[in-house]
Amino acid sequence: MSYELIERSAFEGSPIELYKFVKGTSVYTQTSGNEEITYNGDIFVPRTLKRSEVSLTGEINKSPLTINMARDNEVSELFKLGYPSAPVTISVFRRHHQETDTILLWRGRVSSCSFQDNLANLTCESIFTSIKRLGLFRNYQKSCPHMLFDSSCKVTKLSISGLVDSINGLIITSSTFATQPDGWWVGGIFEAKGDLRYIHKHNGNEITLNRVIPFLDPGVPMSILPGCDRSKDTCISKFNNLDNYGGFPLIPPNNPFGGGGIA
């Protein structure tokens, strides 16, 4: 029997929901049912999950979804040290017991997570909310507005790989860092165990991250990308990329509308 016919029936329905969470290359598939379910090649394992009602309104930003789960759920674990380095998307599928006809009920991303006692509460926003966001715009400024390695910057994204030597809180030590002068990696990205972190400081064979990476051990493979302060001098000396520099370094320092004389 089709999903639509069962859904309209008075007594035949026995709904089961499938939750697919994706963070980068990591996928977490869970179901509110009591048994494992295979759908589209994914195995959904039973977990205690409860969600709010899906509201269908004319305002796409007024249809969020709240999902309650155990504090030690694999997904809620991602948020215990703050928001993950990559967005966590979610797709909710719905079917009925002993039926294979499945529909996509809701899709979006996790915007926040709060903890209370043994529960975790995930607040999710619909994928359609991105439609209402402001488009990109470019300012008349001295510094470069491009994101490093993007299609406007055009610098080739080449990461350097190595091994973590030691960890002391936010400070990571590796001989790989010392291959470049102090400050080279500041503003760059450190990656290990699938997590990304922003680099605040670099001195010799040490870097300082903005947040710790949980369960990071010595000997773990890592990769690192350099940072850019978006200045003209850095664009030339560090990346040899002046042709794609997006700033306007020759902007006059005096404001013609400031009331003072023009030098």
Backbone torsions as a table, in degrees:
resi	resn	phi	psi	omega
1	MET	NA	141.2	-177.9
2	SER	-72.1	159.0	179.9
3	TYR	-59.0	-42.5	-176.4
4	GLU	-63.3	-41.1	-179.9
5	LEU	-66.6	-42.2	178.7
6	ILE	-65.6	-39.9	-177.4
7	GLU	-63.7	-32.8	-178.7
8	ARG	-84.9	-16.2	-177.1
9	SER	-71.4	160.0	-177.0
10	ALA	-83.8	-31.3	-172.2
11	PHE	-130.5	-9.7	-173.7
12	GLU	-78.4	-22.4	-171.8
13	GLY	-69.8	138.2	172.7
14	SER	-148.4	77.1	-169.1
15	PRO	-69.3	142.6	173.7
16	ILE	-131.5	139.4	-178.8
17	GLU	-116.8	144.9	179.5
18	LEU	-115.2	132.0	-177.9
19	TYR	-117.7	122.7	179.0
20	LYS	-117.2	111.0	178.6
21	PHE	-102.5	135.8	-179.3
22	VAL	-130.5	126.1	173.7
23	LYS	-128.4	104.2	-177.3
24	GLY	61.1	-120.6	178.6
25	THR	-94.1	-1.3	-179.6
26	SER	-91.6	132.6	-178.6
27	VAL	-125.1	132.6	179.4
28	TYR	-122.9	116.0	-177.1
29	THR	-115.6	121.7	-175.2
30	GLN	-136.5	156.3	179.4
31	THR	-133.4	151.5	175.7
32	SER	-82.1	-6.3	178.8
33	GLY	-77.1	178.1	-176.8
34	ASN	-94.9	-6.6	-177.7
35	GLU	-131.1	157.0	175.7
36	GLU	-64.6	142.5	180.0
37	ILE	-130.7	133.8	176.5
38	THR	-102.4	125.6	179.8
39	TYR	-144.3	127.0	-179.4
40	ASN	53.2	36.4	177.8
41	GLY	83.5	-4.9	178.7
42	ASP	-100.4	143.3	176.3
43	ILE	-101.3	116.8	-179.5
44	PHE	-95.3	119.8	-176.0
45	VAL	-96.3	146.9	-178.3
46	PRO	-65.6	132.8	174.7
47	ARG	-144.0	157.6	176.9
48	THR	-81.7	108.0	-176.5
49	LEU	-133.4	140.4	177.0
50	LYS	-142.9	133.2	-178.2
51	ARG	-123.8	164.3	173.7
52	SER	-80.4	171.2	178.7
53	GLU	-68.5	144.3	174.2
54	VAL	-84.3	115.5	-178.7
55	SER	-98.2	129.7	178.8
56	LEU	-104.5	104.0	-178.3
57	THR	-127.6	172.7	177.9
58	GLY	-75.4	-14.3	-179.7
59	GLU	-103.1	109.8	-175.6
60	ILE	-66.1	-24.5	179.9
61	ASN	-84.7	3.1	178.1
62	LYS	-110.2	22.8	179.5
63	SER	-124.8	54.4	177.9
64	PRO	-75.5	169.0	178.6
65	LEU	-130.8	135.6	176.3
66	THR	-112.5	128.8	-179.5
67	ILE	-119.8	126.1	177.1
68	ASN	-102.1	133.9	-179.9
69	MET	-147.7	172.5	178.8
70	ALA	-66.9	149.0	-178.9
71	ARG	-61.0	-31.7	-178.5
72	ASP	-95.8	16.0	174.6
73	ASN	-62.3	147.3	-177.8
74	GLU	-57.7	-33.5	-178.8
75	VAL	-75.7	-46.1	-179.6
76	SER	-64.3	-27.0	177.4
77	GLU	-60.3	-27.8	-178.7
78	LEU	-65.7	-21.7	-172.7
79	PHE	-105.5	4.2	-174.7
80	LYS	-70.1	-23.1	178.6
81	LEU	-110.6	23.6	-177.7
82	GLY	109.3	-178.4	-178.2
83	TYR	-69.2	137.7	-179.1
84	PRO	-60.0	162.2	-177.4
85	SER	-71.0	-18.8	177.7
86	ALA	-124.9	148.1	179.3
87	PRO	-59.3	146.1	175.6
88	VAL	-106.0	110.7	179.5
89	THR	-94.3	158.9	-178.0
90	ILE	-141.7	137.1	173.0
91	SER	-124.0	130.2	179.7
92	VAL	-110.9	120.6	178.1
93	PHE	-109.5	155.0	-178.1
94	ARG	-136.8	136.5	176.0
95	ARG	-147.2	-179.8	177.7
96	HIS	-116.7	154.0	-175.7
97	HIS	-55.9	132.6	179.3
98	GLN	65.1	20.3	174.7
99	GLU	-123.6	154.1	-179.3
100	THR	-107.4	-15.1	179.7
101	ASP	-66.4	118.8	-172.4
102	THR	-128.3	141.7	177.9
103	ILE	-119.7	156.1	171.2
104	LEU	-86.9	113.8	-175.8
105	LEU	-86.7	-39.5	-173.2
106	TRP	-159.5	146.6	178.0
107	ARG	-143.9	140.9	179.4
108	GLY	-177.9	-148.9	179.1
109	ARG	-142.7	156.9	178.0
110	VAL	-80.4	120.8	-178.4
111	SER	-95.1	-26.3	178.6
112	SER	-162.6	164.8	179.0
113	CYS	-144.8	131.7	176.7
114	SER	-124.4	152.1	-177.2
115	PHE	-118.2	138.7	177.2
116	GLN	-145.0	114.4	-176.7
117	ASP	56.3	-121.1	-177.6
118	ASN	-98.3	13.3	-177.3
119	LEU	-114.7	152.7	171.8
120	ALA	-121.5	134.5	-178.5
121	ASN	-115.5	113.0	-179.9
122	LEU	-96.5	124.7	174.3
123	THR	-99.5	123.7	-174.8
124	CYS	-120.3	141.7	176.9
125	GLU	-111.5	148.2	-176.7
126	SER	-65.0	150.7	178.4
127	ILE	-62.9	-23.2	-176.9
128	PHE	-77.9	-10.1	178.9
129	THR	-64.8	-26.3	-179.9
130	SER	-64.8	-21.3	179.9
131	ILE	-65.4	-30.5	-175.1
132	LYS	-90.6	0.7	-179.5
133	ARG	-75.9	154.9	179.4
134	LEU	-65.5	144.3	176.0
135	GLY	-75.2	169.3	-179.9
136	LEU	-73.2	147.6	175.5
137	PHE	-143.8	158.7	-175.0
138	ARG	-118.3	133.8	-179.8
139	ASN	-96.1	155.6	172.7
140	TYR	-85.9	100.2	-172.2
141	GLN	-147.6	159.5	-179.6
142	LYS	-72.0	-42.1	-178.0
143	SER	-77.3	157.3	-177.3
144	CYS	-75.5	131.0	-180.0
145	PRO	-86.8	-7.1	-175.4
146	HIS	-73.2	149.1	169.8
147	MET	-80.8	135.2	180.0
148	LEU	-57.0	131.5	178.2
149	PHE	78.1	2.0	-179.4
150	ASP	-80.2	-177.3	-173.8
151	SER	-68.3	-20.6	177.2
152	SER	-86.5	-36.8	178.5
153	CYS	-69.9	-46.5	175.6
154	LYS	70.2	7.5	174.0
155	VAL	-71.1	135.6	-179.9
156	THR	-67.7	130.1	-177.8
157	LYS	-83.5	97.9	-178.9
158	LEU	-119.3	108.8	178.8
159	SER	-89.3	154.8	177.5
160	ILE	-108.3	130.9	-177.2
161	SER	-100.3	156.1	178.2
162	GLY	-172.5	-162.8	179.1
163	LEU	-123.8	145.7	175.3
164	VAL	-74.8	126.9	178.7
165	ASP	-86.4	-46.6	179.8
166	SER	-157.1	161.2	-179.5
167	ILE	-132.0	133.3	175.0
168	ASN	-137.2	83.9	-176.6
169	GLY	67.1	-117.3	-179.7
170	LEU	-84.1	-10.2	-175.1
171	ILE	-93.7	124.0	178.3
172	ILE	-112.9	134.8	179.2
173	THR	-113.3	133.1	175.1
174	SER	-158.6	142.5	178.0
175	SER	-65.3	-20.6	179.0
176	THR	-62.8	-35.4	-177.6
177	PHE	-65.3	-31.3	-176.1
178	ALA	-77.2	-2.9	177.8
179	THR	-72.4	-10.3	178.9
180	GLN	-126.8	155.7	-179.0
181	PRO	-64.8	160.8	-179.3
182	ASP	-54.2	137.3	178.0
183	GLY	88.8	-9.5	-176.4
184	TRP	-59.7	-39.2	-174.8
185	TRP	-89.8	-4.0	-178.6
186	VAL	-61.4	131.5	-177.8
187	GLY	86.7	-2.5	-179.1
188	GLY	-90.0	-169.2	-175.8
189	ILE	-123.3	130.1	174.6
190	PHE	-105.3	134.0	-178.9
191	GLU	-129.8	132.4	175.6
192	ALA	-156.9	140.0	178.8
193	LYS	56.1	30.6	178.4
194	GLY	81.3	1.2	179.1
195	ASP	-105.3	142.7	178.6
196	LEU	-110.2	141.7	177.5
197	ARG	-138.7	145.5	177.4
198	TYR	-80.5	141.6	-177.7
199	ILE	-98.3	120.0	-178.6
200	HIS	-89.4	-40.4	-174.8
201	LYS	-137.8	153.7	174.6
202	HIS	-145.7	123.9	178.5
203	ASN	-144.6	109.9	179.7
204	GLY	63.3	-121.0	-179.5
205	ASN	-97.4	18.2	-179.3
206	GLU	-122.8	141.5	169.9
207	ILE	-127.9	156.7	177.0
208	THR	-117.9	126.3	-177.6
209	LEU	-92.4	165.2	177.3
210	ASN	-80.4	-26.8	177.4
211	ARG	-146.9	151.1	-179.1
212	VAL	-72.5	155.5	172.0
213	ILE	-105.0	116.7	-175.1
214	PRO	-64.7	143.7	174.5
215	PHE	60.0	31.0	176.1
216	LEU	-84.5	127.8	-175.7
217	ASP	-120.2	156.6	174.3
218	PRO	-59.5	144.6	-179.6
219	GLY	90.7	-5.9	-179.5
220	VAL	-74.6	136.3	175.9
221	PRO	-63.6	143.5	179.2
222	MET	-144.6	164.8	173.7
223	SER	-138.3	158.5	-174.9
224	ILE	-145.3	141.6	177.4
225	LEU	-118.4	142.6	178.7
226	PRO	-71.4	162.9	177.1
227	GLY	-107.9	172.5	-179.9
228	CYS	-140.6	133.8	177.6
229	ASP	-89.5	5.4	174.4
230	ARG	66.4	22.9	176.2
231	SER	-94.7	160.5	-179.7
232	LYS	-64.2	-43.2	-177.7
233	ASP	-61.6	-42.0	179.0
234	THR	-66.3	-39.5	179.5
235	CYS	-59.3	-36.6	-179.2
236	ILE	-79.1	-54.1	-170.8
237	SER	-75.2	-33.0	-173.3
238	LYS	-94.9	-35.4	-173.8
239	PHE	-122.9	-6.2	-179.7
240	ASN	49.7	51.9	-169.7
241	ASN	-131.3	32.0	-175.0
242	LEU	-59.9	-31.9	-178.6
243	ASP	-60.2	-25.3	-178.0
244	ASN	-108.0	10.3	179.1
245	TYR	-64.8	129.0	-173.4
246	GLY	-98.8	-2.4	-179.7
247	GLY	-86.7	178.9	178.9
248	PHE	-124.7	80.7	-172.7
249	PRO	-67.4	-15.1	-177.3
250	LEU	-98.5	19.1	175.2
251	ILE	-60.6	130.0	179.1
252	PRO	-60.1	139.0	-179.0
253	PRO	-70.6	-22.7	-178.4
254	ASN	-89.8	137.2	177.9
255	ASN	-85.2	116.3	-178.3
256	PRO	-66.8	-14.0	-179.8
257	PHE	-104.1	9.4	-176.4
258	GLY	-86.0	-6.2	178.0
259	GLY	94.3	-12.2	179.6
260	GLY	-91.5	172.7	178.6
261	GLY	-75.4	155.3	178.7
262	ILE	-90.6	123.0	-177.0
263	ALA	-73.8	NA	NA
